[in-house]
Amino acid sequence: MENTDTIALLRECDAGTKMAYASIDEVLDKVQSEEMRNFLKESKSHHEKLCDELHQLLASHHSEEKEPNPMAKSMSWIKTNMKVAMDKNDSTIAELMTSGCDMGIKSLYQYLHQYKEADETAKEICQRLIKIEEKLRSDLQAYL
């Protein structure tokens, strides 16, 4: 019998990783600072690698990947594009990305507590994703 908490936690991490990747991709070409662009590219790369790992784990559990909530993704896209259109500077992008990191970190901690029976591999992946989000948030603080 498959551990449903393990699968659920992996799927939530997968959706979160995809959401973060898409959000970074959305702002990358709008960033003016080369250093900030490098922070974002590095984080995007970490998310991509973790996403690949998640897909392998989900496949080994005979589970489908999970896409981000379409409404959340749409609202994020609208908010990002409206704010950046009104104020085209790196501090606006840093504010948006930091807010996204905060929401992601909060959600991931909630999932860790919700899916207590998840195996250690799933919990470790979730913790790694939290660390990636925390690092990006920290890197972007200088631009707020």
C-alpha positions in Angstrom: 0.0 0.0 0.0 1.4 3.4 -1.0 1.8 6.0 1.7 -0.8 8.7 0.7 0.9 11.4 2.8 4.1 10.8 0.9 2.4 11.2 -2.5 0.4 14.2 -1.4 3.5 16.0 0.0 5.5 15.2 -3.1 2.7 16.5 -5.3 2.3 19.7 -3.4 6.1 20.3 -3.6 5.9 19.6 -7.3 3.1 22.2 -7.8 5.0 24.7 -5.7 8.2 24.2 -7.6 6.4 24.7 -10.9 4.8 27.9 -9.6 8.1 29.3 -8.4 9.8 28.4 -11.7 7.1 30.1 -13.7 7.2 33.2 -11.5 10.9 33.6 -11.8 10.7 33.0 -15.6 8.0 35.8 -15.7 10.2 38.5 -14.3 13.7 37.4 -15.4 13.8 39.5 -18.5 12.5 42.6 -16.6 15.3 42.7 -14.0 17.9 45.5 -14.5 20.5 44.4 -12.0 22.9 41.7 -13.2 23.4 40.5 -9.6 19.7 40.1 -9.0 19.3 38.4 -12.4 22.0 35.9 -11.3 20.2 35.2 -8.0 17.0 34.5 -9.9 18.7 32.3 -12.4 20.4 30.3 -9.7 17.1 29.8 -7.9 15.4 28.9 -11.1 18.1 26.2 -11.7 17.6 24.8 -8.2 13.9 24.7 -8.7 14.3 22.9 -12.1 16.6 20.3 -10.6 14.3 19.7 -7.7 11.3 19.4 -10.1 13.2 16.7 -12.0 13.8 14.8 -8.8 10.2 15.2 -7.8 9.0 13.8 -11.1 11.2 10.7 -10.7 9.9 10.2 -7.2 6.3 10.6 -8.2 6.8 8.2 -11.1 8.3 5.6 -8.7 5.1 6.0 -6.5 2.9 5.6 -9.7 1.6 9.1 -9.2 0.9 11.9 -11.6 2.6 15.3 -11.3 0.6 18.2 -9.9 0.2 21.5 -11.7 -0.2 24.7 -9.8 -3.7 25.9 -9.2 -4.7 27.7 -12.5 -6.4 30.5 -10.7 -3.4 31.1 -8.4 -1.1 31.0 -11.4 -3.3 33.5 -13.4 -3.7 35.9 -10.5 0.1 35.8 -9.9 0.7 36.6 -13.6 -1.8 39.5 -13.6 -0.5 41.0 -10.4 3.1 40.7 -11.5 2.5 42.2 -14.9 0.3 45.0 -13.6 2.8 46.0 -10.8 5.8 45.9 -13.1 4.0 47.9 -15.8 3.2 50.6 -13.2 6.7 50.6 -11.6 9.5 49.1 -13.7 12.3 48.7 -11.2 14.1 45.9 -9.4 12.6 46.8 -6.0 9.1 46.1 -7.4 10.3 42.7 -8.7 12.0 42.0 -5.4 8.9 42.8 -3.5 6.8 40.5 -5.7 9.3 37.6 -5.5 9.8 38.0 -1.8 6.0 37.9 -1.2 5.9 34.8 -3.4 8.7 33.1 -1.4 6.8 34.0 1.9 3.6 32.4 0.6 5.5 29.3 -0.7 7.4 28.8 2.6 4.2 29.2 4.6 2.4 26.6 2.4 5.2 24.2 2.5 5.3 24.3 6.3 1.6 23.7 6.4 2.0 20.7 4.1 4.8 19.3 6.3 2.4 19.4 9.3 -0.6 18.2 7.3 1.1 15.2 5.8 2.9 13.9 9.0 3.0 10.3 7.8 5.0 11.2 4.7 8.3 9.3 4.4 11.6 10.9 5.2 12.5 11.4 1.5 9.4 13.5 0.9 10.0 15.5 4.0 13.6 16.1 3.1 12.6 17.3 -0.4 10.1 19.7 1.2 12.8 21.0 3.5 15.1 21.5 0.6 12.5 23.5 -1.3 11.9 25.6 1.8 15.7 26.3 2.0 15.7 27.3 -1.7 12.8 29.8 -1.1 14.5 31.2 2.0 17.7 31.7 0.2 16.1 33.6 -2.7 14.1 35.7 -0.2 17.3 36.5 1.6 19.2 37.3 -1.6 16.4 39.7 -2.7 16.2 41.7 0.5 18.9 44.1 -0.6 16.6 45.2 -3.5 13.6 46.0 -1.4 
